[in-house]
Amino acid sequence: MAQRQYDLEERLLDFAVENIQLTEALPNTRAGNHVAGQLLRSGTSPYPNHGEAQAAQSPKDFVHELRVALKELRESHRWLKLVQRVPLLESPARIAEIIGECDELIRIFVASIRTAGKPR
């Protein structure tokens, strides 16, 4: 994740790509395969969930889809911290970068949900 982007859709796409690449690098062990499967699901989910939010039919539906994406980001954050703590990969800097991006995406979604949920 070289250059910071402000296009949320692109950031979510990059986050999904990073998670796919990270899960492919995990060891082929029981633990590695388990974590890879969980992280693959939660780490790629926010991107299409954001697309669902963009196509929402109501403000309530929009907030719901944002909350689903936020939930998946929080789950991803936990799995990434586990990968870092075990450690399941040899590159702690790479994991730290992905965790940092996940933190930022979580903050963006929390702020978006607050803003979208305010009465008009």
Buried (B, 14 or more C-beta within 10 A) or exposed (E): BEEEEEEBEEBBBBBBBBBBEBBEBBEEEEEBEEBBEBBBBBBBBBBBBBEBBEEBEEEEEBBBBBBBBBBBBBBBBEBBEBBBEEEBBEEEEBBEBBBEBBEBBBEBBBEBBEEBEEEE
